[in-house]
Amino acid sequence: GGIYGADFHATRHGLMSGASILANAVETELQGEFPKSLHWAKELVIKLAIALVISFLNACLFPRWAAVAVFAVVLALILGTSILFTWNGLWLNFVFLAVAVWIEHLVEVSIQAQRFAERLHGGGGTHHA
């Protein structure tokens, strides 16, 4: 705890000292009550659905609009998982999956664009000056 009283934090239970917050976290972990998680099969189905939605958005939209749509999906995941965690103690970490799928697609699109540019400028035997 802070000597000068600076180690206090606002929580949903009111103002608590940092030591009390840490003690509560350790006690909760030791009791095995928190955080809850989904069965691995349910989590896998949700992760596959998220990956398919993001892949679909990336495949059907122009890159700029796909980026906006996927960003909206990531924000919705952050909001949804935060609400589930706050209200039910259920921890769902799907944001990293969504961002990873999005980044992978952006890399793939950039590789395809690079190949297209190389064919346009370097292939076909006809060069324009």
N, C-alpha and C positions, 0 to 999 in steps of 0.2 A: 504494500500500500504506500501511497505517497505521503511523505512527511508533512507536506504543506497542503494536503487535501486536493491535489490536482489530479488524483487518479480515480475520479468518479465519472461514470458514464450513464447517459440516459438509456434505459432499456424499456421494454414494454411492461415491465414490472415496477417501473420507477427508477430513481437514481440509485445506482449500485457502485460499490468500489470495484476496482479492477481485480483485486484478490477474490472478492465474492463471485465475480463473473467466472474467473478461472476455476474456482472451487466447484461451482455449479456445473461447469462443462465437464470437469473430471468425474464428478459424481454421476452425471448423466451417462457418460461413456462407460463407466464401471458397472452401472446397472443394466446396460444394454438396451436402454429405452429409446435412444435417439441418435442419429436420425434414422428413420425407417427407409427402406428401399423396396423397390418392386421385385417381384420374382424375375429371375434372369430371362425367362421366355417372354414375359410381357415387355420387359425393357428392350429386348432384341426386336420385337415386332414394332415398337414405337420408333426405335432408331432406324429400322429399315424404312418405315413410313416417312420419317423426316428426310432421309437420304433420297428417297424417290421423289418427294415433293420438290426438294431443292434441285435435283437433277432435271425434273420436268420443267421447272421455271427457267433454268439455265438453257435447256434445249429449245424451248418455245419462244423465248423473249430475246430481244436484242440485248447485248451485254449490259448496256447502261440500265435498262428496265429490269433485267434479271438481277442486277446488283441491288436495285431499290427493293425489289420483291423479296430477295433473300435477306436483306437487312431487316425488313419488316418481320419476316419469319423468325429471325434471331431475336429481335426485340420481343416478339410474342412469346418465344420460349423463355426468355429471361423473366418476363412478367409472370407467365404461368408457373414456372418452377418456383419463383419467389413466393407467390401466393400459396402454392401447395406446401412449401416448407414452413411458412409462417402459420398457416391455419392447421395443418395436419402433421407437421414434422416429417413430411415425405420429401426426401432429397432425390431429385431427378436432374442429372447433369447431362443435358443434351445439347447445350450451347456449343461445346467444343466440337462435337460431331458435326453440327450444322456448319460451323465456320470451316472445318476441315474439308467437308464436301464442296463448299463454295470455293475455297482456295484451289482445290484440285481442279475444279472445272475452269476457273480463271486461267490456271496454268495451261490446261489443255487448249482452251480457246486461243491463248497467245501463241502456242506452238503451231496450231492450225493457221493462224493469221501469218505467222512467219513463213511457213511452207508455201502458202498462197502467194505471198509477196515474192518469194524466191522464184516460183514458177512464172509469175507475171513478168518479172524483170530479168530472169536469167535463163529461162527455158524456152523451148519452142523454136529456136534457131533464127527468129526474126527479132532484131534489135532495132529499136527506134532511137534516133539521136536527138 
